[in-house]
């Protein structure tokens, strides 16, 4: 088998047991190409027997299943979010949960700022937001330049607001460039 990453011990035992018992085996393993890029490797192994039921060969199929694995992850994420929308009755809990799911999907820090009006600012943070990021946004009180800029431009009220629209605002604030 062409596998660069170490195979987990429990998976190695399953493989050994399947070979020992002449049984088919299938799994998905994390792997790395020779250039170091990550991918998910689908591995299927099937014994082939001759007419006398003696093991003759093994058929091994290896394939890159990264796209399928990513699709599966996205579907699971969406199902989790829909379940949360149905299950959670408190808006605050729902926002915290959805922000954490977005963080998980984007693999980054997520800060959600709700501007009901210029005098009311509510912040929600994903669990992985670092202290300097949290301190920066906590310091943005009603009337601060950042809050005023956001309210004036109504950037956050636009459904299609993108990080490229928000970036110029944050770059003006204390050199903050996480977006």
Secondary structure by P-SEA (a helix, b strand, c coil): ccccccccaaaaaaaaaaaaacbbbbbccccccccbbbbbbbbbbbbbbcccccccbbbbbbbbaaaaaaaaaaaaaaaaaaaaaaccccaaaaaaaaaaaaaaaacbbbbbbbcccccbbbbbbcccccaaaaaaaaacccccaaaaaaaaaccccccccccccaaaaaaaccccccc
